[in-house]
Amino acid sequence: MKPRLVVIALLCVVATHGDVKTKTYTDPEGCFRTYHVATGRVLTSRGLVEDPTVNAIVKEAVAAQMNTLQITQAEKDPDLEVRFMGGNGAGLQTDASPAVGDVAMWDIGGPQAVGGKTYKKSTLVIGVVDKRSNQTVWTATCTDKFGDPSKMRERIDKAVENAFSKFPKKFACR
């Protein structure tokens, strides 16, 4: 169970100071009153898997944001479908001094070497689809460094909150 939590944390945890990028794809006719959260996937070493814990956390986080927008949850014939996926990658951090950075050294063509180490970045991608036209209307990508598994719920909640703070208010029928 513990390795599973570590994998989930590496793949889906988004810290509170993460980078959030959003994009609006279309200007739909009318507004939206209802939504449904589709089952999400988490990228692991076994491939994309459905994780009930992560799905529950994301579903609750999205519900809180949709309630703020006055868009209600509907299991049958929703106006919007919210989809998500989590995953991780590794970035490279280089240091100015060869004495700093003890994981790897690269010779870049000369007497100087650049110290470097890798770090984990986790990403949560959220997509909102207009069920009437089956077109993506809005997406958000939340990215940050690897976080503490014990704070997964808190970090996902914060990432979803940050993402939906940029959701176009005109899409909600108020």
Backbone as a chain_set.jsonl record, in Angstrom:
{"seq": "MKPRLVVIALLCVVATHGDVKTKTYTDPEGCFRTYHVATGRVLTSRGLVEDPTVNAIVKEAVAAQMNTLQITQAEKDPDLEVRFMGGNGAGLQTDASPAVGDVAMWDIGGPQAVGGKTYKKSTLVIGVVDKRSNQTVWTATCTDKFGDPSKMRERIDKAVENAFSKFPKKFACR", "coords": {"N": [[0.816, -1.194, 0.0], [1.958, 1.262, 0.768], [3.973, 1.799, -1.283], [2.203, 2.292, -3.375], [0.907, 4.647, -2.571], [3.072, 6.39, -2.68], [3.62, 6.382, -5.431], [1.222, 7.444, -6.386], [1.366, 9.937, -5.198], [3.652, 10.978, -6.453], [2.678, 11.203, -8.984], [0.295, 12.703, -8.997], [0.229, 14.773, -7.142], [-0.044, 18.162, -6.591], [1.476, 21.024, -5.733], [0.829, 23.878, -3.557], [1.931, 26.249, -4.552], [2.031, 26.014, -7.262], [2.344, 26.102, -10.851], [-0.13, 27.273, -12.991], [-1.734, 26.885, -15.981], [-4.09, 27.946, -18.324], [-6.504, 27.462, -20.952], [-8.852, 28.673, -23.221], [-10.955, 27.269, -25.55], [-13.19, 27.584, -27.199], [-16.061, 29.619, -27.862], [-18.844, 28.995, -26.566], [-22.323, 28.66, -27.515], [-24.729, 30.071, -25.524], [-25.02, 29.143, -22.023], [-23.818, 27.12, -19.239], [-25.395, 24.788, -17.094], [-25.224, 22.36, -15.738], [-23.002, 19.665, -14.751], [-20.725, 16.866, -15.025], [-18.329, 14.731, -13.552], [-15.986, 12.887, -15.162], [-14.491, 9.61, -14.929], [-11.189, 9.736, -13.971], [-7.711, 9.346, -14.981], [-4.528, 8.082, -13.954], [-1.142, 8.321, -14.628], [1.052, 5.727, -14.382], [3.828, 3.483, -13.713], [2.757, 1.214, -14.701], [1.173, 2.035, -16.684], [-1.708, 3.963, -17.803], [-3.978, 4.26, -15.222], [-7.027, 3.808, -13.387], [-7.589, 5.383, -10.416], [-9.188, 5.02, -7.45], [-8.984, 6.605, -5.105], [-7.699, 9.025, -5.875], [-9.535, 9.805, -7.826], [-11.813, 10.302, -6.227], [-10.905, 12.453, -4.645], [-10.384, 14.451, -6.61], [-12.945, 14.681, -7.725], [-14.421, 15.729, -5.546], [-13.037, 18.15, -5.193], [-13.523, 19.456, -7.641], [-16.305, 19.638, -7.469], [-16.614, 21.478, -5.38], [-15.642, 23.814, -6.606], [-17.343, 24.084, -8.818], [-19.765, 24.454, -7.497], [-19.36, 27.009, -6.493], [-19.47, 28.395, -8.874], [-22.093, 28.047, -9.425], [-22.914, 25.886, -10.937], [-24.448, 22.888, -11.264], [-24.165, 19.443, -10.189], [-24.85, 16.68, -12.275], [-25.822, 13.476, -12.997], [-27.019, 12.452, -15.204], [-27.36, 13.316, -18.555], [-25.607, 15.776, -18.584], [-24.586, 19.239, -19.068], [-21.895, 19.834, -19.243], [-18.818, 17.967, -19.272], [-16.348, 17.082, -17.069], [-13.046, 16.242, -17.344], [-10.045, 14.548, -16.34], [-6.486, 14.023, -15.908], [-3.548, 12.716, -14.441], [0.012, 12.928, -14.043], [3.618, 12.453, -14.161], [6.938, 13.822, -14.555], [10.441, 14.264, -15.159], [12.584, 16.908, -14.499], [15.531, 18.866, -15.272], [17.871, 20.278, -13.241], [20.378, 22.579, -13.279], [23.485, 23.523, -11.825], [25.533, 26.329, -10.952], [28.06, 25.9, -9.957], [30.475, 23.282, -10.054], [30.829, 21.959, -7.686], [28.452, 21.897, -6.445], [25.496, 20.016, -6.541], [25.158, 16.869, -6.61], [24.317, 14.599, -7.953], [24.759, 14.065, -10.702], [27.231, 14.678, -13.244], [28.085, 16.606, -16.049], [30.135, 16.798, -18.872], [30.672, 19.538, -20.764], [32.159, 20.122, -23.004], [34.905, 21.208, -22.563], [37.106, 22.479, -19.991], [35.406, 22.912, -17.879], [32.789, 21.571, -15.909], [29.325, 20.963, -15.534], [27.313, 20.825, -12.799], [24.531, 18.818, -11.929], [21.153, 17.849, -11.174], [18.257, 15.812, -11.037], [14.753, 16.512, -10.718], [11.473, 15.92, -9.524], [8.479, 16.599, -11.252], [5.066, 17.138, -11.01], [1.971, 16.795, -12.711], [-1.319, 17.906, -13.236], [-3.943, 17.615, -15.355], [-6.798, 19.197, -16.492], [-9.766, 18.993, -18.25], [-12.574, 20.514, -19.792], [-15.516, 19.655, -21.303], [-17.979, 20.45, -23.671], [-20.926, 18.886, -23.712], [-23.014, 18.997, -25.515], [-21.989, 19.798, -28.014], [-19.757, 18.269, -28.087], [-17.207, 19.363, -27.874], [-14.077, 20.547, -26.648], [-14.079, 23.034, -24.261], [-12.548, 24.361, -22.392], [-9.39, 24.184, -20.764], [-7.074, 23.254, -18.163], [-3.794, 23.216, -16.927], [-1.956, 22.104, -14.325], [1.05, 22.397, -12.717], [3.791, 21.316, -10.746], [6.471, 20.789, -8.338], [7.46, 17.596, -6.924], [5.54, 16.484, -4.166], [4.599, 16.111, -0.667], [3.22, 13.036, 0.249], [1.312, 12.858, 2.288], [-0.094, 15.158, 2.117], [-1.672, 15.135, -0.114], [-4.485, 15.446, -0.705], [-4.959, 18.111, 0.134], [-3.236, 19.517, -1.585], [-4.143, 18.864, -4.166], [-6.73, 19.904, -3.981], [-6.092, 22.644, -3.752], [-4.797, 23.101, -6.199], [-6.876, 22.6, -8.047], [-8.633, 24.591, -7.237], [-7.083, 26.886, -7.854], [-6.929, 26.547, -10.632], [-9.67, 26.671, -11.452], [-10.205, 29.253, -10.719], [-9.596, 30.658, -12.899], [-11.469, 29.944, -14.71], [-13.763, 30.71, -17.272], [-16.178, 32.951, -16.305], [-18.429, 33.65, -17.711], [-19.367, 31.327, -18.819], [-21.015, 30.127, -16.993], [-24.403, 29.832, -16.067], [-25.919, 32.2, -14.36]], "CA": [[0.0, 0.0, 0.0], [2.812, 2.443, 0.833], [4.5, 2.16, -2.604], [1.115, 2.831, -4.186], [0.726, 6.046, -2.183], [4.207, 7.164, -3.188], [3.411, 6.53, -6.869], [0.122, 8.392, -6.553], [1.874, 11.26, -4.837], [4.548, 11.431, -7.51], [1.96, 11.434, -10.223], [-0.858, 13.592, -8.948], [0.283, 15.837, -6.156], [0.265, 19.47, -7.131], [1.687, 21.866, -4.557], [0.051, 25.102, -3.491], [2.549, 27.33, -5.306], [2.25, 25.478, -8.591], [2.083, 26.86, -12.064], [-1.406, 26.911, -13.596], [-1.957, 27.468, -17.303], [-5.415, 27.605, -18.831], [-6.774, 27.853, -22.33], [-10.244, 28.601, -23.647], [-10.918, 26.811, -26.936], [-14.348, 27.961, -27.998], [-17.035, 30.487, -27.208], [-20.076, 28.25, -26.815], [-23.595, 29.365, -27.511], [-25.43, 29.866, -24.262], [-24.227, 28.904, -20.819], [-23.902, 25.752, -18.727], [-26.068, 24.667, -15.795], [-24.913, 21.094, -15.069], [-21.739, 19.029, -15.103], [-20.424, 15.521, -14.522], [-16.892, 14.456, -13.562], [-15.686, 11.56, -15.709], [-13.431, 8.896, -14.231], [-9.877, 10.179, -14.425], [-6.631, 8.369, -15.087], [-3.232, 8.46, -13.399], [-0.072, 7.644, -15.349], [1.98, 5.017, -13.502], [4.739, 2.611, -14.45], [1.905, 0.181, -15.311], [0.342, 2.691, -17.691], [-2.797, 4.781, -17.261], [-4.865, 3.476, -14.37], [-8.049, 4.52, -12.626], [-7.297, 5.294, -8.989], [-10.392, 5.477, -6.753], [-8.658, 7.655, -4.134], [-7.463, 10.263, -6.614], [-10.808, 10.178, -8.449], [-12.683, 10.883, -5.198], [-10.356, 13.757, -4.271], [-10.609, 15.395, -7.71], [-14.393, 14.89, -7.845], [-14.816, 16.648, -4.474], [-12.432, 19.458, -5.457], [-14.262, 20.056, -8.754], [-17.646, 19.961, -6.967], [-16.524, 22.724, -4.61], [-15.47, 24.938, -7.536], [-18.564, 24.215, -9.617], [-20.778, 25.052, -6.623], [-19.07, 28.44, -6.485], [-19.933, 28.915, -10.169], [-23.518, 27.711, -9.487], [-23.137, 24.825, -11.925], [-24.772, 21.755, -10.403], [-23.774, 18.111, -10.645], [-25.924, 15.865, -12.85], [-25.313, 12.195, -13.501], [-27.69, 12.142, -16.467], [-27.434, 14.403, -19.538], [-25.029, 17.052, -18.138], [-24.147, 20.186, -20.098], [-20.434, 19.748, -19.301], [-18.131, 16.828, -18.678], [-15.009, 17.438, -16.601], [-12.126, 15.1, -17.461], [-8.724, 14.87, -15.816], [-5.43, 13.021, -15.938], [-2.357, 13.119, -13.695], [1.237, 12.26, -14.457], [4.814, 13.157, -13.723], [8.12, 13.773, -15.393], [11.633, 14.733, -14.462], [13.249, 18.057, -15.086], [16.95, 18.927, -14.959], [18.315, 21.52, -12.616], [21.838, 22.686, -13.342], [24.064, 24.409, -10.829], [26.645, 27.121, -11.476], [29.335, 25.386, -9.477], [30.574, 21.827, -10.097], [30.819, 21.418, -6.331], [27.054, 21.773, -6.034], [24.795, 19.083, -7.424], [25.921, 15.652, -6.424], [23.721, 13.444, -8.605], [25.381, 13.775, -12.001], [28.092, 15.718, -13.798], [28.168, 16.512, -17.495], [31.227, 17.544, -19.486], [30.017, 20.242, -21.868], [33.121, 20.524, -24.028], [35.922, 22.1, -22.025], [37.569, 22.082, -18.673], [34.353, 23.082, -16.875], [31.679, 20.63, -15.87], [28.138, 21.554, -14.93], [26.645, 19.895, -11.893], [23.09, 18.799, -12.141], [20.344, 16.823, -10.532], [16.89, 15.802, -11.547], [13.703, 16.714, -9.738], [10.172, 15.455, -10.003], [7.406, 17.554, -11.481], [3.783, 16.468, -11.173], [1.049, 17.574, -13.518], [-2.728, 17.561, -13.248], [-4.57, 18.24, -16.513], [-8.253, 19.193, -16.381], [-10.436, 19.427, -19.471], [-14.023, 20.661, -19.686], [-16.082, 19.381, -22.628], [-19.386, 20.76, -23.908], [-21.533, 17.62, -24.129], [-23.923, 19.222, -26.651], [-21.206, 19.845, -29.261], [-18.61, 17.368, -27.895], [-15.989, 20.145, -28.062], [-13.407, 21.039, -25.451], [-14.28, 24.473, -24.136], [-11.563, 24.961, -21.494], [-8.463, 23.254, -20.108], [-6.113, 23.799, -17.206], [-2.661, 22.349, -16.628], [-1.365, 22.501, -13.052], [2.346, 21.722, -12.626], [4.646, 21.69, -9.635], [7.442, 19.777, -7.927], [6.965, 16.497, -6.117], [5.104, 16.913, -2.843], [4.435, 15.18, 0.444], [2.02, 12.214, 0.042], [0.317, 13.079, 3.334], [-0.823, 16.384, 1.809], [-2.201, 15.001, -1.463], [-5.817, 16.054, -0.806], [-4.799, 19.563, 0.255], [-2.569, 20.061, -2.766], [-5.043, 18.741, -5.313], [-7.778, 20.909, -3.759], [-5.551, 23.974, -4.055], [-4.543, 23.17, -7.638], [-8.169, 22.714, -8.724], [-9.121, 25.936, -6.915], [-6.324, 27.837, -8.677], [-7.32, 26.376, -12.035], [-11.025, 27.163, -11.688], [-10.262, 30.712, -10.548], [-9.416, 31.19, -14.248], [-12.547, 29.423, -15.545], [-14.568, 31.851, -17.741], [-17.437, 33.104, -15.555], [-19.542, 33.777, -18.654], [-19.87, 29.991, -19.158], [-21.981, 29.701, -15.983], [-25.708, 30.502, -16.069], [-26.15, 32.658, -12.976]], "C": [[0.861, 1.259, 0.0], [3.432, 2.786, -0.518], [3.429, 2.766, -3.506], [0.887, 4.305, -3.863], [1.855, 6.916, -2.701], [4.04, 7.408, -4.688], [2.306, 7.548, -7.13], [0.608, 9.802, -6.264], [2.781, 11.813, -5.926], [3.788, 11.847, -8.752], [0.913, 12.53, -10.144], [-0.754, 14.759, -7.991], [0.711, 17.125, -6.822], [0.337, 20.422, -5.949], [0.961, 23.191, -4.684], [0.658, 26.243, -4.3], [2.819, 26.924, -6.753], [1.884, 26.444, -9.701], [0.772, 26.359, -12.66], [-1.529, 27.644, -14.917], [-3.33, 27.015, -17.775], [-5.549, 28.068, -20.271], [-8.264, 27.672, -22.597], [-10.234, 28.307, -25.143], [-12.052, 27.328, -27.795], [-15.223, 28.917, -27.2], [-18.399, 29.864, -27.461], [-21.31, 29.142, -26.822], [-24.291, 29.052, -26.194], [-24.462, 29.64, -23.109], [-24.5, 27.487, -20.314], [-24.505, 25.737, -17.327], [-25.631, 23.422, -15.023], [-23.584, 20.526, -15.571], [-21.694, 17.613, -14.534], [-18.913, 15.356, -14.584], [-16.686, 13.03, -14.049], [-14.579, 10.911, -14.874], [-12.093, 9.286, -14.83], [-8.862, 9.049, -14.444], [-5.355, 8.959, -14.497], [-2.174, 7.648, -14.139], [0.898, 7.039, -14.341], [2.938, 4.198, -14.363], [3.983, 1.46, -15.119], [1.024, 0.757, -16.408], [-0.708, 3.564, -17.029], [-3.748, 3.898, -16.473], [-5.899, 4.39, -13.722], [-7.734, 4.316, -11.15], [-8.491, 5.857, -8.222], [-10.124, 6.612, -5.761], [-8.496, 9.0, -4.829], [-8.764, 10.727, -7.268], [-11.743, 10.844, -7.436], [-12.212, 12.284, -4.804], [-10.646, 14.794, -5.358], [-12.1, 15.692, -7.844], [-14.887, 15.876, -6.788], [-14.277, 18.058, -4.73], [-13.169, 20.181, -6.582], [-15.658, 20.47, -8.287], [-17.635, 21.281, -6.196], [-16.422, 23.94, -5.538], [-16.713, 25.155, -8.392], [-19.706, 24.8, -8.786], [-20.604, 26.559, -6.554], [-19.581, 29.103, -7.758], [-21.436, 28.717, -10.376], [-23.836, 26.801, -10.67], [-23.317, 23.554, -11.106], [-24.392, 20.428, -11.047], [-25.009, 17.358, -11.146], [-25.313, 14.594, -13.406], [-25.881, 11.869, -14.878], [-27.794, 13.404, -17.316], [-26.873, 15.741, -19.037], [-24.675, 17.939, -19.326], [-22.645, 20.067, -20.332], [-19.95, 18.426, -18.742], [-16.72, 17.284, -18.324], [-14.169, 16.171, -16.635], [-10.78, 15.513, -16.885], [-7.775, 13.692, -15.966], [-4.246, 13.578, -15.153], [-1.158, 12.351, -14.198], [2.431, 13.007, -13.938], [5.929, 12.998, -14.721], [9.303, 14.244, -14.58], [12.211, 15.903, -15.226], [14.71, 18.015, -14.686], [17.267, 20.287, -14.386], [19.83, 21.546, -12.669], [22.303, 23.722, -12.34], [25.268, 25.116, -11.412], [27.998, 26.55, -11.082], [29.36, 23.873, -9.571], [30.539, 21.193, -8.712], [29.395, 21.21, -5.822], [26.36, 20.84, -7.023], [25.531, 17.768, -7.46], [25.372, 14.436, -7.158], [24.435, 13.089, -9.9], [26.242, 14.951, -12.431], [28.149, 15.501, -15.308], [29.336, 17.354, -17.985], [30.64, 18.204, -20.727], [31.023, 20.788, -22.868], [34.128, 21.527, -23.526], [36.315, 21.664, -20.628], [36.479, 22.181, -17.601], [33.309, 21.982, -17.004], [30.52, 21.327, -15.179], [27.489, 20.494, -14.056], [25.159, 19.926, -12.134], [22.425, 17.705, -11.356], [18.942, 16.899, -11.106], [15.933, 16.056, -10.392], [12.389, 16.288, -10.364], [9.222, 16.624, -10.175], [6.132, 16.741, -11.677], [2.836, 17.389, -11.917], [-0.356, 17.011, -13.389], [-3.346, 18.334, -14.399], [-6.08, 18.078, -16.374], [-8.82, 19.716, -17.703], [-11.935, 19.487, -19.256], [-14.596, 20.597, -21.097], [-17.569, 19.74, -22.649], [-20.028, 19.492, -24.462], [-22.48, 17.798, -25.321], [-23.163, 19.153, -27.973], [-20.034, 18.868, -29.247], [-17.28, 18.073, -28.197], [-15.397, 20.529, -26.709], [-13.594, 22.545, -25.397], [-13.188, 25.139, -23.306], [-10.662, 23.863, -20.924], [-7.594, 24.003, -19.121], [-5.031, 22.756, -16.985], [-1.984, 22.897, -15.378], [-0.08, 21.699, -12.869], [3.118, 22.227, -11.418], [5.621, 20.565, -9.346], [6.752, 18.693, -7.11], [6.638, 16.989, -4.712], [4.992, 15.772, -1.854], [3.145, 14.374, 0.268], [0.933, 12.455, 1.088], [-0.519, 14.326, 3.075], [-1.457, 16.341, 0.428], [-3.55, 15.693, -1.624], [-5.712, 17.579, -0.793], [-4.217, 20.168, -1.013], [-3.426, 19.957, -4.023], [-6.172, 19.761, -5.188], [-7.296, 22.296, -4.169], [-5.3, 24.136, -5.555], [-5.846, 23.351, -8.413], [-8.769, 24.096, -8.466], [-8.411, 26.995, -7.762], [-6.729, 27.752, -10.143], [-8.69, 26.996, -12.292], [-11.184, 28.649, -11.376], [-10.104, 31.401, -11.903], [-10.475, 30.669, -15.226], [-13.418, 30.603, -15.987], [-15.936, 31.9, -17.054], [-18.643, 33.185, -16.487], [-20.115, 32.425, -19.062], [-20.96, 29.522, -18.183], [-23.264, 30.51, -16.1], [-25.983, 30.926, -14.625], [-27.465, 33.355, -12.865]], "O": [[0.537, 2.225, -0.691], [3.429, 3.959, -0.893], [3.718, 3.653, -4.309], [0.698, 5.12, -4.766], [1.626, 8.052, -3.116], [4.29, 8.514, -5.166], [2.443, 8.413, -7.995], [0.297, 10.742, -6.996], [2.685, 12.988, -6.281], [4.213, 12.742, -9.482], [0.669, 13.219, -11.135], [-1.593, 15.659, -8.035], [1.715, 17.166, -7.533], [-0.652, 20.602, -5.239], [0.533, 23.581, -5.77], [-0.079, 27.143, -4.702], [3.738, 27.442, -7.387], [1.21, 27.453, -9.495], [0.583, 25.152, -12.816], [-1.439, 28.87, -14.971], [-3.689, 25.845, -17.643], [-4.816, 28.939, -20.741], [-8.854, 26.651, -22.245], [-9.582, 29.012, -25.915], [-11.885, 27.494, -29.003], [-15.11, 28.992, -25.977], [-19.043, 30.17, -28.465], [-21.336, 30.217, -26.223], [-24.419, 27.89, -25.81], [-23.264, 29.907, -23.206], [-25.306, 26.753, -20.887], [-24.168, 26.568, -16.484], [-25.66, 23.418, -13.792], [-23.112, 20.859, -16.658], [-22.503, 17.226, -13.692], [-18.279, 15.786, -15.547], [-17.154, 12.078, -13.424], [-13.823, 11.604, -14.192], [-11.885, 9.183, -16.039], [-9.13, 7.941, -13.98], [-5.133, 10.169, -14.537], [-2.294, 6.429, -14.262], [1.496, 7.758, -13.54], [2.861, 4.223, -15.591], [4.521, 0.804, -16.01], [0.215, 0.04, -16.996], [-0.614, 3.87, -15.84], [-4.263, 2.907, -16.991], [-5.669, 5.586, -13.538], [-7.626, 3.178, -10.692], [-8.782, 7.049, -8.329], [-10.968, 7.493, -5.6], [-9.09, 9.995, -4.414], [-9.064, 11.921, -7.262], [-12.394, 11.839, -7.755], [-13.026, 13.195, -4.648], [-11.104, 15.896, -5.055], [-12.48, 16.844, -8.057], [-15.684, 16.763, -7.095], [-14.981, 19.044, -4.51], [-13.413, 21.384, -6.49], [-16.144, 21.536, -8.665], [-18.541, 22.101, -6.346], [-17.043, 24.973, -5.284], [-17.089, 26.296, -8.659], [-20.525, 25.556, -9.306], [-21.584, 27.303, -6.556], [-20.066, 30.234, -7.726], [-21.99, 29.164, -11.38], [-24.878, 26.926, -11.313], [-22.432, 23.183, -10.336], [-24.309, 20.305, -12.269], [-26.071, 17.396, -10.524], [-24.378, 14.649, -14.205], [-25.288, 11.096, -15.631], [-28.264, 14.439, -16.844], [-27.585, 16.745, -19.061], [-24.488, 17.458, -20.444], [-22.172, 20.182, -21.462], [-20.576, 17.838, -17.861], [-15.991, 17.805, -19.169], [-14.527, 15.157, -16.035], [-10.413, 16.687, -16.933], [-8.186, 12.543, -16.127], [-3.976, 14.778, -15.199], [-1.296, 11.246, -14.722], [2.292, 14.074, -13.34], [5.876, 12.153, -15.615], [9.15, 14.589, -13.408], [12.31, 15.877, -16.453], [15.093, 17.205, -13.841], [16.962, 21.318, -14.985], [20.491, 20.64, -12.161], [21.592, 24.682, -12.046], [25.954, 24.567, -12.275], [28.976, 26.708, -11.813], [28.378, 23.223, -9.212], [30.247, 20.004, -8.586], [29.163, 20.445, -4.886], [26.632, 20.893, -8.222], [26.44, 17.583, -8.27], [25.908, 13.339, -7.003], [24.687, 11.912, -10.159], [26.003, 16.087, -12.023], [28.248, 14.371, -15.784], [29.505, 18.496, -17.557], [30.167, 17.52, -21.635], [30.769, 21.806, -23.512], [34.181, 22.637, -24.056], [35.902, 20.607, -20.151], [36.616, 21.593, -16.528], [33.001, 21.53, -18.107], [30.729, 22.191, -14.327], [27.159, 19.404, -14.521], [24.6, 20.959, -12.504], [23.069, 16.747, -10.926], [18.511, 17.942, -11.6], [16.273, 15.836, -9.229], [12.228, 16.299, -11.584], [9.172, 17.527, -9.34], [6.125, 15.765, -12.426], [2.892, 18.61, -11.772], [-0.56, 15.798, -13.429], [-3.287, 19.563, -14.429], [-6.582, 16.974, -16.166], [-8.396, 20.758, -18.203], [-12.507, 18.61, -18.609], [-14.217, 21.376, -21.972], [-18.319, 19.372, -21.744], [-19.702, 19.07, -25.571], [-22.72, 16.844, -26.061], [-23.624, 18.534, -28.933], [-19.387, 18.659, -30.273], [-16.347, 17.457, -28.711], [-16.123, 20.801, -25.753], [-13.306, 23.25, -26.363], [-12.916, 26.327, -23.474], [-11.118, 22.756, -20.641], [-7.4, 25.214, -19.224], [-5.315, 21.563, -16.869], [-1.495, 24.027, -15.377], [-0.108, 20.468, -12.867], [3.099, 23.418, -11.107], [5.611, 19.527, -10.008], [5.615, 18.853, -6.667], [7.363, 17.805, -4.142], [5.26, 14.615, -2.178], [2.073, 14.967, 0.148], [-0.25, 12.274, 0.797], [-1.538, 14.537, 3.733], [-1.752, 17.388, -0.149], [-3.745, 16.447, -2.576], [-6.317, 18.253, -1.628], [-4.666, 21.223, -1.462], [-3.43, 20.868, -4.85], [-6.534, 20.41, -6.169], [-8.008, 23.032, -4.853], [-5.566, 25.199, -6.115], [-5.913, 24.166, -9.333], [-9.346, 24.703, -9.368], [-9.051, 27.887, -8.318], [-6.856, 28.775, -10.816], [-8.856, 27.762, -13.242], [-12.2, 29.245, -11.733], [-10.432, 32.579, -12.048], [-10.39, 30.921, -16.428], [-13.781, 31.428, -15.149], [-16.749, 30.989, -17.212], [-19.754, 32.828, -16.097], [-21.224, 32.362, -19.594], [-21.738, 28.625, -18.508], [-23.221, 31.735, -16.217], [-26.249, 30.082, -13.77], [-27.834, 33.809, -11.782]]}, "num_chains": 1, "name": "protein.A"}
